[in-house]
Amino acid sequence: MGSPSLSSCNCEFALPLLVVLLSASLASGQKRVACPDGEHIEIDVRQISIQYDASSFAGTLSSLSVLSARLEVKPTKLQEAAVATQQWDEFLKGLAAGYNSCAITRQQYADALTRIYPRLRQDGSQLEEIRKAIAAGRNADFNRLQGLIDSFYGELRQFASASGEEIILEHISALSEQINSSTQEIKQQQKTDTEIILAKLNEMDNANKLAPLPTPAQVGKEISEIRQSLLAKADEAEAEYNKGFLLSNQYRFTEAIPHLQQALADVPLPSFYLALGRTYRELSDLTQAEEILREGLKATGDDEEHEALLANQLGLVFRDKGDPEEALQYVQLAFNIGEKALPPDHPELAIYAGNIGAILLDKGDPQEALQYAQRALNIGEKAFGPDHPQVAIYASNLGTILQANGDLDGALRYAQRALNIGEKAFGPDHPQVAIYACNIATILQDKGDLAGALHYSRRALKIGERVYGPDHPQVAIYASNVGATLKIEGDLDHAMWYMQRALKIDEEAYGPDHPDVAIRASNIGMILLAKGDPDGAMQYTQRALKIDEKVYGPDHPDVAICANDIGQILLAKRDLGGALQYTQRALKIDENAYGEDHPTVAICANNIGQILKAKGDLEGALKYTQRALKIDEKVYGPDHPDVAKIDSNIAVILLAKGDMDGALQYMKRAVAIDKVVYGPDSPVATKEAAALERIIKLMHK
């Protein structure tokens, strides 16, 4: 399942380029561009991305970066090389765009693809041989490894320079420096440095595309309006802001701060507050970010545009701080201002609406989140066009919220749309495509289409292995998803294989006491329980609980998940007192974390109902199960599949109490919901229909 070893021969790479550049028959339908160095035949980046693929050595570098703790090499250089290789498509886009616009000559284009690219593949092939040796436990020549990493990164820098995208490497270097010198607060994100850098790079790139900092030209216009009253201070402020803007755009946030502070001290412009607050947020200094953004809001006066921007940014700070109530208040303020001050199809409104939807989903209010996610998509389509990658994100988010609401057909429709856009924009083997495929798999799993779910989850795994290599934590996530579907399908042996693989990857990447290791251990515990091994299940789930208690403390929602799982294991072992104790602990944690009317609280309440039923306390069982039903009806509405599951449980309790009419009423509703959601012939609906038939027969005895 590892990346294939590539040939080190260079000869084979020259011919395809000559075909692209010189073949008249191939180019007959392509646009010709007159350039100073001669005619250029327009390059289709999708074609060269297939021909000059980097996924094999991208996987190798990612796997080596995961193993960096065991390697006697400079970890920073390895991390940066791994992240930079993930940006290969951006380098190819820059190369094609430069060639098509005459910014890059024929010679420069040919040099990048016939000289630099083969060297990258050659170094990548040798690095893959070393990776395999290390993964197999054999000794490696670390001097040779360091030399190859240095050579590979040097060639990659040359390619980035040739494509005009060297700024990407500057961003990666700046983020690497920031993260490696960061406070423990940032390190507690519980990911490898490579993952943090890649996630931060993607987050910043997306933020800069959708909501960039005010440009020096925009700030110059603002300052020009007050220049007469401030004179020299205005010039100084503009100069300082320009320096801070440049450093922020290079992701050198720590270096940008003093310049932005000085600009703000000279002239209290709203744009300066926004830039400084956002830069503090990028450094995860949320206290300073909140303080600056609050001050900025007070200083906006009648400037509604900046008031909305500052309010949205402050809302995101509160979301980062884990305060969804405050987050919602400020992002809602931004949206309300934007609706009055901006055109109805302005991209900024889509951002605000999308943020509100995400926060409402955090709060356990998927129904309210739905209207905002739909609004974000509608605006995004008008602003960007129907096939833009940003529209795919909005469509994917809407699918996730529809799934939470129980509209699985609608969720699937939007998730498929996101996948189609992603494939068209990025190609079939891009990491974003893997995410969309994974989302489709979870929806199909909820629909009971396990074959379809396996198809998409295995596709995501295959892309992940190709992009990241076989030993990367992202591959562990995809392998775990495959295992989860196999568990539902009843193929417990293969489910265990995938889960054990995921556990091994995460243990190698993070060590034995990491939260992701806890997730894998807990999943294995549930498979062992399904296999009829409650003792083995308890061993793995107790391990998960101890890790989460150590990392998060005793009152964290992840601790509640483990406690709830242990309750289910003890229920299977008929230790009903122990089961009740652990599940009540989970309920208390979730009530404190989410409030009393959250869907997670409903899960715990329903499980307590099942334990009390097993203890023979039917009144108590009914009380807790009806509480779960009341929560889910409030959150999801009356026609959600989770409502159907609880209806079925209440029917069984009422049947045990001798209330045949009540049991019949609840089971009928469960069957009706499941037939609509899953189809009349689905396994879920068939099972509930059989239970309904048994109740009817009992009533006629």
Protein Blocks (a to p, Z undefined) as FASTA:
>chain_A
ZZcdddfbfklmmmmmmmmmmmmklmmmpccdddfkbccddddfklmmmmmccklmmmmm
mmmmmmmmmpccdfklmmmmmmmmmmmmmmmmmmmmmmmnopacfklmmmmmmmmmmmmm
mmmmmmmmmmmmmmnopacdfklmmmmmmmmmmmmmmmmmmnopmmmmmmmmmmmmmmmm
mcfklmmnopafklmmmmmmmmmmmmmmmmgcddfklmmmmmmmmmmmnmmmmmmmmmmm
mmmmmmmmnopaklmmmmmmmmmmmpccfklmmmmmmmmmmnopaklmmmmmmmmmmmno
malklmmmmmmmmmmmmmmnopaklmmmmmmmmmmmmmmmpcfkbfklmmmmmmmmmmmm
mnopaklmmmmmmmmmmmmmmmnopkbfklmmmmmmmmmmmmmnopaklmmmmmmmmmmm
mmmmnojkbfklmmmmmmmmmmmmmnopaklmmmmmmmmmmmmmmmnopkbfklmmmmmm
mmmmmmmnopamlmmmmmmmmmmmmmmmnojkbfklmmmmmmmmmmmmmnopaklmmmmm
mmmmmmmmmmnopkbfklmmmmmmmmmmmmmnopaklmmmmmmmmmmmmmmmnojkbfkl
mmmmmmmmmmmmmnopaklmmmmmmmmmmmmmmmnopkbfklmmmmmmmmmmmmmnopak
lmmmmmmmmmmmmmmmnopkbmklmmmmmmmmmmmmmmmZZ
